[in-house]
């Protein structure tokens, strides 16, 4: 390591400190608020038993995690079981973002080429990123550990709090290692981002399937199941820390070895060949070029969402069978007939599935719209300035492209859920219920994309905030019942107006004004886009 590496590390931290502070506040607030809420709501043996009964249902197991089989439970044990997978996903997303910013985005902006022009080696930018994510994850670990220690929970210990935070820190480092390797394999930040997010989502869906089906022999497949095996605040097993730590080290070394085998702005996996001598008729305009450039990103999201849809659809059989066999749950639901109980159960499970898939579809649409910023950094619009390309066409291409991608991916993934569920069930899913869910989340997706369009038009530098907003609102809706959140807390987002669809059908009036809101926001976004400078 040389002086230039430490200089670059300082530059990365100066560039990323706002992102790091936001993630620090988000993670700390979720850790503390989750502990406070659980300690307040389930502070007696009776209420804790009710919570455990709810968490042992396949629906809640798929949403959060499987509670360890113990003779005696405390609030701290349940808190760790619920929060570990959720916080691990957030830690993973943070590390994907930081690694991509320190590797691929720097190469795309030309910074890496300038740095390499001096007395620096090819591994210097990767080493600087490694030390950055190492420092950030250590800081996050210490902050989250302190947050857990400060909250009085029955059964909480300092050792368990340290294990809880360290598990999340090493998980984040492991995801950072995966992303570092991906950044050497693929030449574009959007590909690394999309695949990195898909890897985390696959981990979560695999955990849900393994836990619901109680397939203990397959728990090694998902690192989130490794976290569950730690049994924090119960047995406090530290094996997962060593496993994740070793994976992080090995992946980091692999990334350092791979960076010497590629050129700047290139990846070890190349998709593009020499190309045609003349462009096809489909590449004669800006819109067709836009579609061609987004095709790989959309295809990646399509494969990922189809996989998630098939995995969730295959769970409907287990959800129905295991819940019907639970006499305590039968009393809670109060169903009179087995058939109606099945439909009620499927509706509640479909709420969780629909929220999850619609959120991923929204992320895909946002990725498409964010390509405008990447094009700006690369100077693409300096070249396009010589074309007869109006502001309206430029704005409409990115916004409508994001809207179409999000809605199409949502519809296709939902149809995969529907088809897979009918394959595993003896009685087909209720058509009306599925149609209500399919149509009910369309305005939700449209409003999220329209909010992003406002940021694109008026504050493109703050476009990344839409990811945090969408993520926080999704988590609040996802955890509403568990944390007993009031409905008004969800109203600042579209999820607050489409919540519980298809258990409750979306009214025509509500759907109409959500569509109207989306149209107004799209117009507002265009007004800002028309007035501001493109670069």
N, C-alpha and C positions, 0 to 999 in steps of 0.2 A: 504493500500500500504506500502511496506517495501523498505529497501535500495536495496535489490536485484533487484527489478523491475526497479529502476532508473539505476542501473549498466547494466542491460540487455538492457534497452533503449539506453544507450550510445553505447553499443556494436553493436546494430542493426543499429544505425546511422553511425557508423564507417564502417560497412560492406556495407551499401547501399548508401553511400554518392556519389559515382560515378553515380549510377543510378538516384539519385535525381537531381544531377547537369545536367545530360543529359536531363531529362524531363523538368527541369526549363528552359534550353536554348531553347528546342524545342517549348514549350508552349509560352514563351515570344516572340520568333522570329515570330511565326505564328500570334500571336495577333497583333504585330507591323506591320509586312509585310502586313497582310490583311487590316488593317486600312489605311496604306500608299497607297496601290494599289487602294482601293475603292475611297479614297479621291482624288487621282490623275486622275483616269479614269472617274469618275462620279461627277465632280465638277460643273456642270451646270444643270439647270432644264431640259433641253432637253435630256442630256445624262442620267440623273436620271430617266426620264420617260421611256426611252428605256430599262434601266435595270429593272424597275418594270414590263414592258410588258413581258420581258423575264422570270422574276422570277414567274410570275403568271401562266405560262404554267404548265400543270401537270408534264411534264418531269423535269423541274427545281424545282418544288415543291417537287417532290419525291427525288431529289438529295440533296437538301439543307433544305428548310423549307418553311412554308407558311408565306407570308408577312401579317402583321395585316392590317385589313381594317380601313383606316384612311382617313381623308379629305386632309391632307397635310403630305408630307414625307420629311425627311432629310436623308443625307448620313448616319448619326449615327443610325437612326432607321433601315435602310436596313442592315447596318453592323451588328447590334446586332441580327437581324433575321437570317442572314446567318451563322454567326460565333458561335452562342450559341450551336446549336446541334453538330457541328463539334468539337468544343473545349470540349464539355461535353463528347463526346465519348473518346477523348484523356485522359481527366481526369479520366474517368472510367477505361481505360486500365492501366493507371499508378497505380491506387489504387489496382486493381486486382493483379498486379505484386508485389507491396510492401507487401500486406497482405499475399500472398502465400509465399513470401520469409521469412516473419517473423513467419509463423505458420507451414505450411505443409513441406516446404523444410528444416526447422530446425529439424523437427521430423525425416525426412527421413535420414538426415545426422548424426543423433545421438546426436546433440547438446542439444535438449530439454531433453533427458534422463539424460545427465550429469548435466544440470541445476537443474532438479527435484531431483537429488541425494542430493542436499544441502538443506538448510532451505528455501525452496520456495514452494509456493502453485501451484496448477494446473492452476490457473487463471493468474499467473505472466507473462508467455509469451504472452498471449492474451492481457493483460493490456499494456504491453510494445509495442505491435503492434498498439493498439488503440492510445496510446499517440504519437507514431511515425507518423501514418497517419494523426492524428489531426494536429501535428506541420507542416508536409509537406504541407497539404492542406491550412493551414493558410498562409504559406510562398508563395504558388502558388497564392492564392487569392490576397495577397498584391502586388506581382510582376505583375500579369496581370492587376490589377486595375491601378497601376502606368503606365503600358504600354499604356492603353487606354487613360488615362489623358494626357499623354505627346504628343499624336498625335492630331494635330488640325483637327477636323472633324466638318462639319456644323451640328449643332443640338446636339452636345455632351455636356453633363453636368457632373459635379463631382458626383452628386447623381446617375445618370444613370451608370457611370463608376463603382461606388461602388456596385450597384445592379448587374451589369453584372458579375463582378468578384466574388461576394458573391454567386450568383446562381451557378456558376461553382464549387466553393469550397464546397458548401453543397451537390451538386450532387455527387462530388467525395467522400464525406464522406458517402453518402447513398450507393454507390456502394461498398465502403470499408466494410460497415456493412453487405451487402449481401454476400460478399466474406468471411467475418469472420464466418458467419453462415454456408456457404458451406464447409469451412475448418473443421468444427466440424462434418458435415454430412458424408463427403467422406474422405477416408483414403489415397488418393494419390494426389500429387500436380498436376499431369496432368489432373485428373478429375476436380479438383477445377478450374484450369486454363481454361479448355475447356468450362465448364459450365458457368464460370464467363464471358468469352468472348461471349458465346452464349446469355447470358442475355442482354448484351449491344447491340448486333446485333439485337435481337428481339425488343428491345426498338426502335432502329432506323427504322427497317422495319415497325413496327406498326405505328410509327409517319408518315412515308411516305404514307402508305395506308390510314390512318385517314385524313391526310391533302389533299391528292389527291381527295378522295371521299367526302371531306367536312363533315365528320361525327362528328359534334361537340359534340354529346351526348356520343361519345366513347373516347374523349380526355383524360379522367382520366386514361385510360389504360396504356399510355406511359408517363413516367416522362419527356421525351423530349418535349411532348406537354405541360407539366406544365411550362417548361421554356418559351415556346412561349406565354403562357398566361400572362407572366410578362410584355410584351409590353415595353421592355427596351428602354429608351430615348423618349418614348411617354407618357404613363401613369405611368410607373415605379411602377408596382404592386409587392409587396413583399410577397404575399401569398405563392408562391412556395418555398421561403426560409424556412418558418416555417414548411411547409409540409415535405420537404426533411430533415430538421434538426430533426424533431420528428422521422421520419423513421430511420435515422442514430442512434439516441439514443436508440430506441427500439431494433433495430437489434443488436447493441453492447451489450445490456443487455441480449438478448437471447443467444448470443454467449458465454458470460460469464457463463450463467446458464448451457449451454449444455456441456461445456468443463469438468465439474465435473462428467458428466455421461458417460464418455468414457475413455478407456485406451490409453496410449501413442502408437502411430503408428496405431491406430485403428480409425474407423469412426462409427458414430451411424447407418449409412446405410452400411451394409456388403453385398457384392455380393458373396463372396467366401464361400462355405460350407466346409465340412470336406475333400472333394476331394476323388479321387479314391485310392484304395490300390495300384494299378499299373498304370503307365502312359499308355495312349493309343498310338497306333502306330504313331499318328500324333504329338506326343510330344517327339520323340526319337532323334531329332536333334535340332541344334541351330536355324535354320531358322523357323521350325515349332513352336518352343517355342516363337520366336520373334512374329510370327503372332498371336499366342494365347494371348500374353501379350498386343498387340496393339489393339486387337479386340474391347475392350470397348471404347477406345478413338476414333477409327474410326467410330464406331456405333453412338457415340454422335455427331460427326461432320456430319455424314450422315443425321441424323434426323434434325439437325439444318439447313443444306444446303437445304434439301428437303422442309422444311418449308419456307425458304426465297424464294426459287424458285417458290413455289406455290403462295406466296404473291405477288411477282413481276409479275408473269404471269397473275394474276387476274387484274392487273392494265392496261393492254394493251387496254381494251375496253374503259376505262375512258380517257386514253391518246389520242386515236384516235378521239373519239367523241368530247371531249372538245376542242381539238386543231382545229378541222375542223370548229367548231362554232366560232372560234376567227378570225374575218376578218383582224385584224391587223397582226396576225401571218401569215395568208395566203399571205399577201403582202410581208412579210419578206422572207418567203420560196420561193415565186414566183412559186408555183406549177400550172400547167395548167389543170390537170385533178384530180378529187377527188380520183380516185384509186391510181394514182402515188403519190399523197400527203400522202395518208395513208401509203404507203410503205416507203416514205421518213421519215415520223414521227416515224414509228416503228423502222426503222434502227437507228435513233438517240437515241431513248429510249433504244434500245437493246445494244448500246454502254455502257450506264451507268450500265445497269443490268449485262452485261458481265464483266465489270471491277470489280464490287462489288463482284460477285460470284467467279470470278477467284482469287481475293485477298483472300477471305476466304478459298478457296481450297489450296492456297499457304501456308497460316497459318497452315492448318491441316497437310500438308506435313512437314513443319518445326517442328511442335510438335512431329511428329514421329521420325525425325532425332535427335531431342534434347534428346530423351530418352537415347542416348549413354552417355551423360554427367551424367544423373541420375544413370545409371548403374555403371559408374565409381565411383561416390561418395559412392554408396552403397557397393562397393567392389566386384561387380559381376564378373569382369574380372580377379580378383585374383582366383576365383573358376574356371572360364573357361580356365585359363591358363593350366590346366591339360588335356584339351581336344585337339584333333587334329583339331584345328580351325585356319585357316590361316588368315593373315591380309586381304587378298583380299576378302575372304568370309565375314569377319566381316564388312568391309567397304561396300561391295556390298549389304549386307543385309539391312543395315540402309539406304543407299542412294537409292537403288532401291525400298525399301519399301516406303520411302518418296515420290519418284517419282510416283509410282503406285497409292498410296493413293490420292495424289493431282490430278492426271489426271482422275482417276476414279470418285472422288467426283465432279470434274468439269463437266465431261460428264453426270453423273447422275442428278446433280442439273440443268444443262442446259436443259436436256430432260424434267424435271419437268416444267421448264419455258415454253418450247415449247408446251407441252401437255396442261397445264393450259390455256395458251394464246389461243389455238385453241378451248378450251371449251367455252370461254367467247366471242369469236369473231364470227360474222356471216360468214366471209370469212376467210379461214385458212391462217396462216402465210406463206409467201413465202418460199418455201423449200430451194432455192438457198441461200437466205439471212441467214437463220438459219444455214445452213451448213458452210457458210463462217465464221460466228461467232464462231461456235463450233470448227472448225479446226484452226481458226486464233489465238486463245489464247493459244493453246497447246505449241508452242515454247516459249511464254512468261512465262508460268509456268515452263517449262523445264529449262530455263536459271536461273530463281530464285532459283530452287532447286540445280542447279549446282554451283551457287555462294555460297550457304550454304555448299555444299560439300567441297569447297575450305577452308572455315573456319573450318569445322570439321577436315580436314586433317592437316592444318598448324597452326591454332590458335583457338583451341576448347574453351579456356577461353573467347574468344571474340565472341562466337557464337551468343549471344544475340543481337549483332549489326545488324544482318540480319533482325531482326524484325523492328528495327528503320528504316533501309534503305528501306525495303519494304513498311512500312507505309508512310514514307515521299514521296516516289516516287508515291505511289498510290494517296495520297492526291493532289500532284501536277498535276497528270493526270486528276483526278476527278474534279479539280477546274480550269483547264486550260482556258476554255472559259470565265468563270466568271472573273478571274483575268488577262485575256489577257496575259498569259504566252507564251513566245516564244517556238518554238518546240525544239530548242537546249537545253533548260533547262530540257527536258524530255529524251534526248538522253543517259544520263548516266545510264538509266535503261531500261529493256525490254519493259516497257510501252511506251517508246518513239518510238519504232519500230513497235509496234502493235496498236498504238493509232488510234482511229476512225474506227476500224474494228467492224461491217461489212459495215459502210458507204463507206469506201474504202477497197477493198479486199486486203488481204495480198499476195504480189507477191511471185512467186515460188523462185526467187533469194533471196529475203529477208528472207523468211522462211527457206531456205536451209542453209544460213550462220548463222542464229540463232541456228538451230539444230547443226551445226558444232561447234559453240561457246560453246554450252552446253556440247558436247562431250569432247572438249579440257579442259574445266574447270573440268569435272569429272575426267579426267586423271591427271590433276595437283593436284586435291584434294587427289587422291590415292597415288601419289608420296609422298606428305607430310605425309599422314597417315601411310605409310609404314616405313618412316624414324623416326618418333617421338615415344616417350614412350606412352603406352596406358594410364597410370595413372600419 
